[in-house]
């Protein structure tokens, strides 16, 4: 993963890639938003969209009530974990 130096120029913050091995800077100077976007593009491997209608349908076709309840409880737990991360 690349490393960056934070550069404050006239009160504005920028980031510039720095190679520790060579001691040279990269060509681009990035804003914080640009750097975040670039890093997200490199590290996020997939987007997961939660479709509650599809989830409800999938649960409805589970044959046993016991398994339906187990899945509903687990989904409730996952939603609670996700909300705690916000």
C-alpha positions as CSV (number, residue, x, y, z in Angstrom):
1,X,0.0,0.0,0.0
2,X,1.3,3.4,-0.9
3,X,2.3,5.9,1.8
4,X,1.6,9.6,1.6
5,X,2.9,12.8,3.1
6,X,0.4,15.4,4.3
7,X,1.2,18.7,2.8
8,X,-0.3,21.9,4.2
9,X,0.0,24.7,1.7
10,X,-1.4,28.1,2.5
11,X,-3.7,26.5,5.1
12,X,-5.0,23.9,2.6
13,X,-4.3,20.2,3.2
14,X,-3.1,18.0,0.3
15,X,-1.5,14.5,0.1
16,X,1.4,13.4,-2.0
17,X,2.5,9.8,-2.5
18,X,6.0,9.2,-1.1
19,X,8.2,6.1,-1.8
20,X,10.3,5.3,1.2
21,X,12.6,3.1,-0.9
22,X,13.6,5.7,-3.4
23,X,12.9,8.9,-1.4
24,X,10.9,10.3,-4.3
25,X,7.4,11.7,-4.5
26,X,4.7,10.6,-6.9
27,X,3.4,13.1,-9.5
28,X,-0.1,13.7,-8.2
29,X,-1.1,16.0,-5.4
30,X,-4.5,14.9,-4.0
31,X,-7.1,16.5,-1.7
32,X,-8.3,14.5,1.2
33,X,-11.5,13.5,-0.6
34,X,-9.5,12.4,-3.7
35,X,-7.2,10.3,-1.5
36,X,-10.1,8.7,0.3
37,X,-11.9,7.9,-3.0
38,X,-8.7,6.4,-4.5
39,X,-8.1,4.3,-1.4
40,X,-11.7,3.0,-1.3
41,X,-11.4,2.0,-5.0
42,X,-8.3,0.0,-4.2
43,X,-9.5,-1.8,-1.0
44,X,-13.3,-2.3,-1.4
45,X,-13.8,-5.6,-3.3
46,X,-17.6,-5.7,-3.4
47,X,-20.8,-3.8,-2.7
48,X,-23.5,-5.6,-0.9
49,X,-27.0,-4.2,-1.3
50,X,-29.6,-5.3,1.3
51,X,-33.0,-5.9,-0.3
52,X,-35.5,-6.4,2.5
53,X,-38.2,-7.7,0.0
54,X,-35.8,-10.3,-1.3
55,X,-34.8,-11.3,2.2
56,X,-38.5,-11.6,3.3
57,X,-39.2,-13.7,0.2
58,X,-36.2,-16.0,0.9
59,X,-37.3,-16.5,4.5
60,X,-40.9,-17.2,3.3
61,X,-39.8,-20.2,1.3
62,X,-37.8,-21.8,4.1
63,X,-39.9,-25.0,4.8
64,X,-39.8,-25.1,8.6
65,X,-40.9,-22.5,11.2
66,X,-37.9,-23.4,13.4
67,X,-35.4,-22.5,10.6
68,X,-37.4,-19.4,9.6
69,X,-37.2,-18.1,13.2
70,X,-33.5,-19.0,13.4
71,X,-32.8,-16.9,10.2
72,X,-34.9,-14.0,11.4
73,X,-33.1,-13.9,14.8
74,X,-29.7,-14.0,13.0
75,X,-30.7,-11.2,10.7
76,X,-31.9,-9.2,13.6
77,X,-28.5,-9.7,15.2
78,X,-26.7,-8.6,12.1
79,X,-28.8,-5.5,11.8
80,X,-28.0,-4.6,15.4
81,X,-24.3,-5.1,14.8
82,X,-24.5,-2.9,11.6
83,X,-26.3,-0.2,13.4
84,X,-23.7,-0.1,16.2
85,X,-21.0,0.6,13.6
86,X,-22.8,3.8,12.4
